[in-house]
C-alpha cells in the first residue's frame, strides 16, 4: 500500500501479459509492486535525461508520466523491462510490457 505519492494515479491496471507473469512468479509480482512505488515517488527507473525532464514538466503541467524498470532477473519469455504509464489526466495508470503497447 502506498502511503503517499507525488501525483494521483487513478485506477491501476496491468496488461494480460504482466498479470500472467505475476501469477506465475511471486518474485516478479513483488518487482511490479516495488516498481509502482518507485513510479509514484518520482523514481522513473531507466529513463533518458530527456524523458526525465518530460516527467518533471508533467508533474507541474499535467502531462503523461512514464517510467521504465528492468528486473535483475529473467521474466520468462517476456521483455526484459516493464513500463508504467500514468495518463495525463491522471485517470489511470497501466503496467505493461513494451511489446503490449
C-alpha positions as CSV (number, residue, x, y, z in Angstrom):
1,X,0.0,0.0,0.0
2,X,1.3,3.4,-1.0
3,X,1.1,5.9,1.8
4,X,2.0,9.0,-0.2
5,X,2.9,9.9,-3.8
6,X,3.8,12.9,-5.9
7,X,0.7,12.6,-8.0
8,X,-2.7,10.8,-8.3
9,X,-2.7,7.6,-10.4
10,X,-6.4,6.8,-10.8
11,X,-7.2,3.1,-11.1
12,X,-4.3,0.8,-11.5
13,X,-4.3,-1.6,-14.4
14,X,-1.9,-4.3,-15.8
15,X,-2.0,-5.9,-19.1
16,X,-2.7,-9.6,-19.6
17,X,1.0,-10.4,-20.1
18,X,2.0,-8.7,-16.9
19,X,-0.9,-10.2,-15.0
20,X,0.0,-13.7,-16.2
21,X,3.7,-13.2,-15.3
22,X,2.7,-12.1,-11.8
23,X,0.5,-15.2,-11.4
24,X,3.4,-17.4,-12.5
25,X,6.1,-15.8,-10.4
26,X,5.7,-14.2,-7.0
27,X,9.1,-12.6,-7.2
28,X,8.0,-10.9,-10.4
29,X,4.8,-9.7,-8.6
30,X,7.0,-8.2,-5.9
31,X,9.1,-6.5,-8.6
32,X,5.9,-5.0,-10.0
33,X,4.7,-3.7,-6.6
34,X,8.2,-2.2,-6.0
35,X,8.2,-0.6,-9.4
36,X,4.8,1.0,-8.9
37,X,6.0,2.5,-5.6
38,X,9.1,3.9,-7.4
39,X,6.9,5.4,-10.1
40,X,4.7,7.1,-7.5
41,X,7.7,8.6,-5.7
42,X,9.4,10.1,-8.8
43,X,12.0,7.4,-9.4
44,X,11.4,6.9,-13.1
45,X,13.9,4.0,-13.5
46,X,15.8,3.6,-16.7
47,X,14.7,6.8,-18.5
48,X,16.8,9.1,-20.6
49,X,17.5,12.6,-19.3
50,X,15.1,14.0,-21.9
51,X,12.3,11.7,-20.6
52,X,13.1,12.6,-17.0
53,X,12.7,16.3,-17.8
54,X,9.4,15.5,-19.6
55,X,8.1,13.7,-16.4
56,X,9.2,16.7,-14.3
57,X,7.2,19.0,-16.5
58,X,4.3,16.6,-16.5
59,X,4.2,16.8,-12.7
60,X,3.8,20.6,-13.0
61,X,1.6,20.8,-16.1
62,X,-0.4,17.6,-16.0
63,X,1.2,15.6,-18.8
64,X,1.6,11.8,-19.1
65,X,4.1,10.2,-16.7
66,X,6.2,7.4,-18.0
67,X,8.7,5.0,-16.2
68,X,10.8,2.1,-17.3
69,X,12.1,-0.6,-14.9
70,X,14.4,-3.6,-15.5
71,X,14.3,-6.5,-13.2
72,X,17.5,-8.1,-12.0
73,X,16.2,-11.5,-13.2
74,X,14.7,-13.0,-16.3
75,X,10.9,-12.6,-16.9
76,X,10.3,-15.9,-18.7
77,X,9.7,-15.3,-22.3
78,X,8.7,-11.7,-21.8
79,X,10.5,-8.4,-22.3
80,X,13.5,-7.6,-20.1
81,X,11.7,-4.5,-18.8
82,X,8.3,-3.1,-17.9
83,X,6.7,0.3,-18.5
84,X,4.4,2.1,-16.0
85,X,2.3,4.9,-17.6
86,X,0.1,7.3,-15.8
87,X,-2.3,9.1,-18.2
88,X,-2.0,12.9,-18.5
89,X,-5.4,13.5,-16.8
90,X,-4.4,11.0,-14.0
91,X,-7.5,8.9,-14.9
92,X,-5.5,5.7,-14.8
93,X,-2.1,4.0,-14.6
94,X,-1.1,0.9,-16.5
95,X,1.8,-1.6,-16.1
96,X,2.8,-3.3,-19.3
97,X,5.5,-5.0,-21.2
98,X,6.7,-2.8,-24.1
99,X,5.5,-5.5,-26.6
100,X,1.9,-4.9,-25.3
101,X,1.9,-1.2,-26.1
